[in-house]
Amino acid sequence: MTEEEVVVGGDLHLYIWSNAFLTDAGVLDGPYGGQIRALAFSPNGLLLAVGDGSGKIVIVTARIYSLAWTEESTHIASASLDTHIYIWSIEKINKNIPIKNAVTGGAWGVRWIPGSGDANGKRKLIGVGSDAATNAKRVGKEMIYSCVQDVERWHTALQNAKIQTGKITNHLAVCFVTAKTCLLLNYGHPEKTDRIDLSSFYPVLACIAESPRLQVRVIHIALKHNVINAPNPTTPAELLPYGTHARVVRLGEAVDSANRRPDQSHWWPKGITPKVRGKLFRRILREGNVLPIVVGICVSLMLRMYSSLNEEGGTRTRLRYRSAGISDFGVVSGWARVTADDRLVYILPDGSILHGQDPEEHYWIYFTTQKGETVYLDCNLFTFNMALGIMPQPYLAPQPAQIFPPIVPVCFWDRTMRKGVKGMMATHPTEAKSEGTQEEQRDVAAAESILVLGMGELGMAVLRSIARHPSFATISVSVMVRPSTLATTSPAKIAELRELEFYGMNLIPGDIVNWSETELASYFHSYHSIISCTGLVGGRGVQVKLARAALSANVKRYFPWQFGVDYDIIGYGSAQDLFDEQLDVRALLRSQEKTEWVIISTGMFTSFLFEREFGVVDVERGVIKALGGWENRVTVTSPEDIGKMTAEVVFYQPRLRNQVVHIAGDTVSYKEVADILDRISGKEVTRHVWTVAELNDALRVDATDTMKKYRVVFAQGKGVWWDMDKTLNHQRGIKMQSVAEFVENLLNSRK
């Protein structure tokens, strides 16, 4: 491309750029078989490659989403939705070299790796898939394969974590250098060692993670100021203004580098011992940059250590775990279970609050073997005071470029670790008194076991909140999911399944819709508590069937799917006939005394109020329609906050039983919602009122329309709202997302 030429897809317009103005020079005609999806000029500026919606440069079998030229402008690579990457030669444009199934989930990007050519003219390229995978391949017989996080998702995660994207480059560079120059296994150089077992190799990866921390260029602000309070191990966590607890580190005057050593009292005068001061210093030193570090490890593996050539010139996996090769590895995003005492928050000299590493946005690495076993590596837990460690010296070069500490933190979650944790956590039937009945022994075995039904949006929110609750360490959690979910090929669902496995939760197949009450009861019998997160699936009768099965199984505690309005106040015979079954469930639970029950009333999901299909708030068009009147009120709560409060209710002491618990993110009138939109958007919204009479008339026209049923119920205004001071979260000082905060986040996400 010359400096004056610009090509735009669609009808393939050619524009001339001159003196900051674009001039339309016409349309470039060609045998395009669909909407143009990708364009790329060759580096010498003489050629233009076009990928269209029918899958053609010349011949490709799916939509083309990315094109990349070699530096010499002799070949071009295309990435298409059919998961394949094709190599095209300008000399033989009607032929191509296919790389079949290059990335799963569709190939969305492809780039040649600069400077990767060898003496035989072979070059490396990298492809990006929609399943959070990137594959690097060499044109020819050599191949290096890996599963690393999708580049776009890296960028999104970095933005969400408020980490400057530039930092990732520094850390990747450090990881490349470390892997290449100073980290060697004691049985040979990584490039020459044919088989590498993760069981002995993971300490090397821990050293790679430690390397960028030792080369830190930006000193943490807490290490540049005196610590003026006493965040010693015996000091309890403090309540923060937004309702959570953490260990607070208060900072005072600045200290120079000479007094920044962890064994000196100048930095932290109130530290009770040099050992305690050193521990806090090292925790702060290792804080942050979690995602760049795990990505750096994955890319280092991809480029240097993952595969090797066999005698026939093909590739074979060199990275293994026990007897099976590693077929897949990548980055997992999830939670780290952290107590309030181990979470750090800093009060700066000016009184502002700086949050430490966020355990709710944590990343680690998974490795899956060819036999289907998955192990995990986490090198970023030390700042939470909860990591194991290895001695690095056996894994370093004789004269490493860096001086490593005597212990490098790492947690390698393999079958040995899982077995040890299970032994420490489980309550075994043999611990029951020998004279107890079989039923009593079953109760002892299941005393701390929870079964969660479903892992949809709310189910995952509940499971994540349980996983990060301090009491999670004393219980076991199982999740009943559909068999089709366990066999899913959806990248997002697979990531969620791996996340639950990482938490140590058991995944069991089940079908709440098609199984009988007896079949469900036989499964429920083994658990102390059951939490239903199924939603109103399967039509009428499913919620009553679940409740009957829980009672038949003599479950000790049951949390039915009642996350919504207050059905007692609404009563039987409402416009939404599904609500009658919810009242039947309440009557069934109240009619017995053997199984304790807790109902959590949450109001409407906050996001549902803004769903265009619901028709009440249309943010894009700036329209709001009040249901029943502007002073009518509605209670809303986000799924994340429902999950948080469900975990709070489950572990609440003294134990909650046989009662309805109300929670709320916010309770607002429709007028207040409109005012919030006016204020945050800076534009005046259009306001209308849907009267109850109008909504009833619309429902009579189509009595099966679910949305129309909901509108009538909320317009009538009974049982759909409650005062905030009545809620458990208000009474406990737990902050939840307000409508104003939801709107602000929604509008920011659309910028």
KOLMIZA-802396 format. One record per residue (C-alpha): residue in three letters; x, y, z. Coordinates in steps of 0.2 Angstrom, whole numbers, plus 5000, padded with zeros to 4 digits. Example, Ala and Ser with C-alpha at 12.3 -4.5 7.8 and 13.67 -1.06 7.14 Angstrom:
! KOLMIZA-802396
ALA506249785039;SER506849955036;
! end
This chain:
! KOLMIZA-802396
MET500050005000;THR500650174996;GLU500550315008;GLU499050384998;GLU498050234996;VAL496650165007;VAL495550015004;VAL493949985013;GLY492949825014;GLY491149805010;ASP491049854991;LEU492949864991;HIS493150054989;LEU494850124985;TYR495150294992;ILE496650424990;TRP497250505005;SER497950675002;ASN498150825014;ALA497150745027;PHE495650715015;LEU494950555008;THR494450554989;ASP493450404983;ALA494350334968;GLY493050194964;VAL492650014967;LEU493849874964;ASP492949744955;GLY493349554957;PRO492549384959;TYR492149404977;GLY490949274984;GLY490149374998;GLN490449515010;ILE492249565011;ARG492949515029;ALA494749535028;LEU496049645018;ALA497949645018;PHE499249735007;SER500849645004;PRO502349725012;ASN503049784995;GLY501449874992;LEU501049794975;LEU499749664980;LEU498149664989;ALA497349504996;VAL495449494999;GLY494549375010;ASP492649365008;GLY491149295017;SER490949145006;GLY492649085011;LYS493749134996;ILE495449204993;VAL495349084979;ILE494748924987;VAL494348915006;THR492848825014;ALA492248955027;ARG492249145031;ILE493949215031;TYR494349325046;SER496149365045;LEU497549375032;ALA499449395034;TRP500849415021;THR502649355023;GLU503949485023;GLU504549445005;SER502749464999;THR502849284991;HIS501549195002;ILE499949245012;ALA499149145026;SER497249155029;ALA496249105044;SER494449055042;LEU492949005052;ASP493148815048;THR494648805060;HIS495848795046;ILE497348895041;TYR497948905023;ILE499548955015;TRP499449034998;SER500849064985;ILE500749214973;GLU501649104960;LYS500248974961;ILE498749074967;ASN497548934963;LYS498348814975;ASN498648814994;ILE499448725008;PRO498048675021;ILE498448665040;LYS496848575045;ASN496048605062;ALA497448735066;VAL496348805080;THR494748745087;GLY493148855088;GLY493648945072;ALA495249035067;TRP495049215070;GLY496749285067;VAL498449235059;ARG500149315059;TRP501849265053;ILE503149275067;PRO504549395061;GLY506249325059;SER505649145061;GLY506349085044;ASP507648955043;ALA508948895030;ASN507648795021;GLY506448935020;LYS505248875033;ARG504349005043;LYS503249005059;LEU501549075060;ILE500349095074;GLY498449075073;VAL497149135086;GLY495549035089;SER493849085097;ASP494148945110;ALA495449055119;ALA496848955109;THR498349015099;ASN499348885089;ALA501048925082;LYS501548815067;ARG503048805055;VAL502648785037;GLY503348615033;LYS503448465045;GLU503948555061;MET502648615073;ILE502548695090;TYR500848685097;SER500148765113;CYS498448825120;VAL498749005127;GLN497349135131;ASP496649225116;VAL497549385112;GLU495949485112;ARG495449405129;TRP497149455136;HIS496849635131;THR495049635139;ALA495649555155;LEU497049675156;GLN495849825154;ASN494649745167;ALA496149725179;LYS496649905175;ILE498349845171;GLN499249935157;THR499449835142;GLY501249875140;LYS501749785155;ILE501349625147;THR502749645134;ASN504049675148;HIS503549525157;LEU503449415141;ALA505249475137;VAL505849435154;CYS505049255153;PHE505849225136;VAL507549275142;THR507349175158;ALA506849025148;LYS508149035136;THR509749085146;CYS509649045164;LEU508348905168;LEU509048735164;LEU508548565170;ASN509848465179;TYR509748325166;GLY510048435151;HIS509548585141;PRO507748605137;GLU508048605118;LYS508948445119;THR507948345132;ASP506648235123;ARG505448195137;ILE505048315151;ASP503848275165;LEU502848405174;SER503148325191;SER504948375190;PHE504848515178;TYR503548635187;PRO504948705198;VAL505748775182;LEU504048865178;ALA504048935196;CYS505749005193;ILE505149085177;ALA503649165186;GLU504849225199;SER506149305187;PRO505149455182;ARG504749495200;LEU506649495204;GLN506849615189;VAL505549735195;ARG505749915188;VAL504249995197;ILE504349985216;HIS502749955225;ILE502150105234;ALA502050015250;LEU503949975249;LYS504350165247;HIS503450225263;ASN503450175281;VAL502150055288;ILE501450145303;ASN500250025309;ALA500449845315;PRO499749725302;ASN500549575312;PRO499849405310;THR498949425326;THR498049585321;PRO496249545315;ALA495649605298;GLU494749775298;LEU493049825291;LEU493249935276;PRO492050075271;TYR491249965257;GLY490749825269;THR492149695267;HIS493649655278;ALA495449645274;ARG497149665283;VAL497549855282;VAL499349915279;ARG499450105283;LEU500850205275;GLY501750355282;GLU503350445277;ALA504350405262;VAL505950295265;ASP507450285254;SER508150135246;ALA509450105259;ASN508050085272;ARG506949975261;ARG507749815266;PRO506549695274;ASP507649655289;GLN507749835295;SER506449915307;HIS506550085298;TRP505250015285;TRP504049945297;PRO504449995315;LYS502949895323;GLY503349735315;ILE503549605329;THR505049515322;PRO506249525307;LYS505449365301;VAL503749445301;ARG504349605293;GLY505249505279;LYS503649395276;LEU502549555273;PHE503949635262;ARG504049485251;ARG502149465250;ILE502049645244;LEU503549625232;ARG502649485223;GLU500949575222;GLY500049595205;ASN500449565187;VAL499649395188;LEU498949385170;PRO500549435161;ILE501549315171;VAL500549165167;VAL500349215149;GLY502249235149;ILE502449055155;CYS501348985142;VAL502149075128;SER503849025134;LEU503248845134;MET502548865117;LEU504148935109;ARG505448835118;MET504948685128;TYR503348595121;SER503648485107;SER505148405098;LEU505448305081;ASN505348115080;GLU506448015069;GLU505348035054;GLY505348225056;GLY503648245063;THR503248315080;ARG502948225097;THR502448295113;ARG503948315125;LEU502948395140;ARG502148255150;TYR501348215166;ARG501748045173;SER501347925158;ALA500348035147;GLY500848175135;ILE500148355138;SER498848375124;ASP498248545130;PHE498748685141;GLY498248865144;VAL497649005156;VAL496148985168;SER495249135175;GLY494349125192;TRP494349155210;ALA495649125224;ARG494949075241;VAL495649205252;THR495249245270;ALA495049425275;ASP496549415286;ASP497649365271;ARG496949505259;LEU497949665259;VAL497349845257;TYR498449995258;ILE497950165266;LEU499050295258;PRO499750445267;ASP498350555259;GLY497050445266;SER496550365249;ILE496350175248;LEU497350065237;HIS496749885234;GLY498049745234;GLN498049595222;ASP496249545219;PRO495849365223;GLU494249385214;GLU495149405197;HIS496449265198;TYR497349175184;TRP498249005184;ILE498848875171;TYR498048705167;PHE498848555159;THR497748415152;THR498548255147;GLN498048135132;LYS497148025145;GLY496048175150;GLU496848215167;THR497048395172;VAL498348465184;TYR498548655188;LEU500048765192;ASP499848925202;CYS501349035205;ASN500349195211;LEU499649145228;PHE501149205239;THR500449375241;PHE498949295249;ASN500049205262;MET499549035255;ALA500848955243;LEU502048815245;GLY503748825239;ILE505248745230;MET507148775232;PRO507648845215;GLN509548805215;PRO509448625207;TYR508448695193;LEU509648845188;ALA511148865177;PRO512848855187;GLN512949045186;PRO511249115184;ALA511049285178;GLN509949325193;ILE510049295212;PHE508549195217;PRO507849185234;PRO508149015244;ILE506248975242;VAL505249015226;PRO503349005229;VAL502248885219;CYS500748775220;PHE500648625209;TRP498948545210;ASP499148365204;ARG498448205209;THR499548195225;MET499048365231;ARG497248325228;LYS497348165237;GLY498148255252;VAL496848395253;LYS495448265252;GLY496148175266;MET496248325277;MET494548395272;ALA493448245271;THR492348175286;HIS492347995285;PRO490947875290;THR492147775301;GLU492347925312;ALA490547895318;LYS490347805335;SER490247625332;GLU488647605341;GLY487747735330;THR486447685318;GLN486747675299;GLU485647835297;GLU486747925310;GLN488347865302;ARG487647935285;ASP487348105293;VAL489048115300;ALA489848075283;ALA488748205274;ALA488748335288;GLU489748455278;SER489248405260;ILE488248525248;LEU487448485232;VAL487148625220;LEU485948595206;GLY486448685190;MET487848795184;GLY487048925174;GLU487249115177;LEU486649105195;GLY487348935198;MET489048995194;ALA488849145204;VAL488349045219;LEU489748915217;ARG491049045215;SER490449135231;ILE490448975241;ALA492248935234;ARG492949095241;HIS492049095258;PRO493149055272;SER492048905277;PHE492348815261;ALA493848735267;THR492848635279;ILE491548565267;SER491348465251;VAL490348535236;SER489648435222;VAL488748505206;MET487348415197;VAL487448455178;ARG486648395163;PRO487648255154;SER487648355138;THR488548495148;LEU489948375154;ALA490148325136;THR490148505129;THR491248575116;SER490848755121;PRO492548845126;ALA491648955138;LYS490748805147;ILE492348695146;ALA493248845155;GLU491848845169;LEU491948655171;ARG493848675174;GLU493648815186;LEU492448705197;GLU493748565196;PHE495048675201;TYR494048725217;GLY493948545221;MET492148525217;ASN491348365211;LEU490448365194;ILE489048235193;PRO487848205179;GLY485948225182;ASP484348265174;ILE483148355185;VAL481848365171;ASN481748185165;TRP482248095181;SER480848035193;GLU480648095211;THR481347925216;GLU482847935205;LEU483248115212;ALA482948065230;SER484247925228;TYR485548055223;PHE485048185236;HIS485148055250;SER487048075251;TYR487048255254;HIS486748365269;SER486148525260;ILE485448555243;ILE485448725234;SER484348735218;CYS485048855205;THR484048775191;GLY482848915186;LEU481048885181;VAL481648745168;GLY480648605162;GLY478948675164;ARG477648645178;GLY477948515191;VAL479848515191;GLN480048625206;VAL478748525217;LYS479648365211;LEU481348435217;ALA480648485234;ARG479748315236;ALA481348225231;ALA482348325244;LEU481048285258;SER481048095253;ALA482948095254;ASN482848165272;VAL484048305266;LYS484448415282;ARG484348585273;TYR483548635257;PHE483648795247;PRO482348795234;TRP482348895218;GLN481449045225;PHE482649185220;GLY481449315215;VAL479849405221;ASP478949375237;TYR477649245232;ASP476749245249;ILE476249425246;ILE475749405228;GLY474749245232;TYR473849115221;GLY473049165204;SER474249295198;ALA474449335180;GLN476049235180;ASP475349065183;LEU477148985186;PHE477149075203;ASP475748965209;GLU476948815209;GLN478148915219;LEU476848935232;ASP476548745232;VAL478348725236;ARG478248845251;ALA476748755257;LEU477548585255;LEU479148635265;ARG478048715279;SER477048565281;GLN478448455288;GLU479848475301;LYS481148355297;THR482048455283;GLU482548635287;TRP482248755273;VAL482848935269;ILE482049035255;ILE483049185248;SER481949325240;THR483049435229;GLY481849525218;MET482149545199;PHE483849515192;THR484549685189;SER484949655171;PHE483249595167;LEU482549765171;PHE483549825156;GLU483249685144;ARG482449755128;GLU481349605127;PHE480549645144;GLY480149815136;VAL480349925152;VAL482050015149;ASP482850035132;VAL484550115136;GLU485050125117;ARG483450225112;GLY483350315129;VAL481550265133;ILE480850205149;LYS479050135152;ALA478450135170;LEU477449975175;GLY475850035183;GLY476450215188;TRP478050315191;GLU477950285210;ASN477850095208;ARG479350015216;VAL480449865211;THR481849775220;VAL483249715210;THR484849615213;SER486349565202;PRO486749375200;GLU488449405207;ASP487649485223;ILE486349345224;GLY487849215224;LYS488749315237;MET487249325249;THR486749145246;ALA488449095252;GLU488249215267;VAL486549135271;VAL487248955269;PHE488648985282;TYR487749115293;GLN487849085312;PRO486749055321;ARG486048955307;LEU484549015298;ARG483148895296;ASN481348885291;GLN481149065285;VAL481149185271;VAL482649295270;HIS482549455260;ILE484049525251;ALA484149675238;GLY485449765228;ASP484249915227;THR482449955228;VAL481950095217;SER480450175209;TYR480250185190;LYS480450375192;GLU482050355201;VAL482650235187;ALA482250365174;ASP483150505184;ILE484650395185;LEU484750365166;ASP484550555164;ARG485950595176;ILE487250465170;SER486950465151;GLY486850655151;LYS485250645140;GLU483450665145;VAL482550495142;THR480750475135;ARG479550425148;HIS477950325146;VAL476750235158;TRP476050065155;THR474450055166;VAL473849895173;ALA472249905162;GLU473349925146;LEU474449775151;ASN472949665156;ASP472149705139;ALA473749655130;LEU473849495140;ARG472149445135;VAL472649455117;ASP474049335119;ALA473849245136;THR475349135133;ASP476649275132;THR477849265147;MET478449445146;LYS476649505146;LYS476249405162;TYR477849475171;ARG477349655166;VAL475649635174;VAL476349565190;PHE477649705192;ALA476349835187;GLN475149775201;GLY476649815213;LYS476249675226;GLY477649575233;VAL478949635220;TRP479849755232;TRP480449785250;ASP481349915260;MET483249905260;ASP483249905279;LYS482349745279;THR483649655270;LEU485049535277;ASN486449625267;HIS485849795274;GLN485849725292;ARG487649655290;GLY488349805281;ILE488749705265;LYS488849825250;MET487849765234;GLN487749835217;SER486449985215;VAL485450025200;ALA486550175197;GLU488150075197;PHE487349945185;VAL486850085173;GLU488550165174;ASN489450005170;LEU488249965156;LEU488550135148;ASN490350125150;SER490349945142;ARG489550025126;LYS490750165123;
! end
